[in-house]
Amino acid sequence: MKPYLLSLGAGLLVGVIYSLLNVRSPAPPAIALLGLMGILLGEQMVPIAKRLMTKAPVTAYLKTPECAGQVLGPQAVAAPKPEAQV
């Protein structure tokens, strides 16, 4: 139930922002897609910032399912190569 309430709250917040920007909802496709891209990229900003502050490897994180898989989909994450059969 909690994820649904959080989703509703986020939708209400976006609705308020749309109203303040005088954008009609549902937004035209290009605006909606850019907004969704911003959401996906924004979700990754906090983990990347944490890694930068702790000097952890960022480029390795970008290739993980938690980052690349979330932003680009599961097909973007490189699958482990099967060992060669001899």
HELIX and SHEET records of a PDB file:
HELIX    1   1 LYS A    2  LEU A   20  1                                  19    
HELIX    2   2 PRO A   29  MET A   53  1                                  25    
HELIX    3   3 VAL A   58  LEU A   62  1                                   5    
HELIX    4   4 PRO A   65  GLY A   69  3                                   5    
HELIX    5   5 GLN A   70  LEU A   72  1                                   3    
HELIX    6   6 PRO A   74  ALA A   76  5                                   3    
END                                                                             
